[in-house]
Amino acid sequence: MLFIPKKLKFKKQQKRNNFNQICGNLNQKVNNNLCLKAMAFGRITSKQLISIRQTIKKNIKKVGKITFHIFPQTPISKKPKEIRMGKGKGAVDHWISKIKMGQTICEIKTESFFKGIKALKLASFRLSLKTKIVYN
């Protein structure tokens, strides 16, 4: 199961001037949970989010609960290899989520503190960004 939006107004997105600028609210309330925060700007694909979810579930099992604060909503289109220029825009290849510095990616509510930290460390290896584990 991939993280893909169910319904969109337009299938493909134009880049425009502010495509790489990241907008959003950083003030997220977190209550006594372990969080994985981004320490750099960047992009996270839906496949990376799935691998994070799988590693965390494998480690904390039925002891804790995961909640994600991001969702991949930006489509990235790509033309196939060995195709000449022109003939329109390529098909949607994958979906990304734009990440700000200091934004919470996911949080874990678990009874065992050390299992949660271990799960988030393993999840941070799956990302292309620098991350930090925070306890609020």
C-alpha positions in Angstrom: 0.0 0.0 0.0 1.6 3.2 -1.2 1.0 6.7 0.3 -0.8 8.3 -2.7 -3.5 11.0 -2.6 -7.0 9.6 -3.5 -8.3 12.6 -5.3 -6.6 15.5 -7.0 -7.9 18.4 -9.0 -5.0 18.1 -11.5 -3.0 14.9 -12.2 0.3 16.6 -12.9 1.8 19.7 -11.2 3.6 22.6 -12.8 6.9 23.7 -11.2 6.4 27.5 -11.2 8.6 29.8 -9.2 7.9 28.4 -5.7 8.1 24.7 -6.4 11.2 24.1 -4.3 10.0 26.5 -1.5 8.6 24.6 1.4 5.4 26.0 3.0 3.6 24.7 6.0 3.0 24.9 9.7 5.8 23.8 12.0 3.9 24.3 15.3 2.7 20.8 16.0 1.5 19.7 19.4 3.1 16.5 20.7 2.3 15.0 24.1 5.0 13.0 25.8 5.9 11.0 22.8 9.1 10.1 20.9 9.4 12.1 17.7 11.6 11.9 14.6 12.4 15.5 13.5 14.1 16.6 10.3 17.3 18.6 10.8 17.5 19.7 7.1 15.4 20.7 4.1 14.6 18.0 1.6 12.1 15.6 0.1 10.8 12.3 1.3 9.2 9.8 -1.2 6.3 7.6 -0.5 8.5 4.5 -0.6 10.7 5.9 2.1 7.6 6.5 4.3 6.5 2.9 3.8 10.0 1.6 4.8 9.9 3.8 7.9 6.5 2.5 8.9 7.6 -1.2 8.3 10.8 -0.9 10.4 9.0 0.9 13.3 6.2 -1.7 13.3 8.7 -4.6 13.2 10.5 -3.2 16.3 7.7 -1.9 18.6 5.2 -4.6 17.5 1.9 -4.2 19.4 3.4 -2.2 22.2 3.1 1.3 20.6 1.3 3.4 18.0 2.7 5.4 15.1 1.3 8.6 13.7 2.7 10.4 10.6 2.7 14.2 10.4 3.5 14.3 6.7 1.9 13.0 3.5 3.3 12.9 0.0 1.1 15.2 -2.1 3.5 16.5 -4.8 3.7 14.4 -8.0 7.0 14.1 -9.8 6.7 13.3 -13.5 9.3 11.7 -15.6 9.7 10.8 -19.2 10.9 7.3 -20.2 14.5 6.7 -21.3 15.4 7.0 -24.9 12.5 9.3 -25.8 13.1 12.4 -27.8 12.3 15.9 -26.6 8.7 17.2 -27.0 5.5 15.3 -27.1 4.2 16.6 -23.8 4.9 16.1 -20.2 5.8 12.6 -18.9 3.7 10.4 -16.7 3.7 10.7 -12.9 6.7 8.6 -11.6 6.5 9.0 -7.8 5.1 11.2 -5.1 7.1 13.3 -2.6 6.6 15.3 0.5 8.5 18.5 1.0 10.2 18.7 4.4 11.2 21.8 6.4 14.0 21.9 8.9 12.6 21.1 12.3 9.4 19.5 11.0 8.1 16.4 12.8 8.1 13.4 10.4 6.5 10.8 12.7 5.9 10.2 16.4 5.6 7.0 18.5 3.5 6.6 21.6 4.9 3.5 23.4 5.2 2.1 26.9 8.8 1.0 26.5 11.1 4.1 26.0 14.2 2.2 24.8 12.3 0.1 22.2 10.9 3.4 20.8 14.4 5.0 20.5 15.8 1.9 18.8 12.9 1.8 16.3 13.3 5.5 15.5 17.1 5.1 15.0 16.5 2.3 12.6 13.9 4.4 10.8 16.3 7.3 10.4 18.7 5.2 8.5 16.1 4.7 5.8 15.8 8.5 5.1 18.0 10.7 2.9 17.8 13.6 5.5 19.5 14.2 8.8 17.1 13.5 11.6 17.0 13.9 15.3 15.0 11.9 18.0 13.2 14.2 20.3 11.2 13.4 23.5 8.6 15.9 24.5 
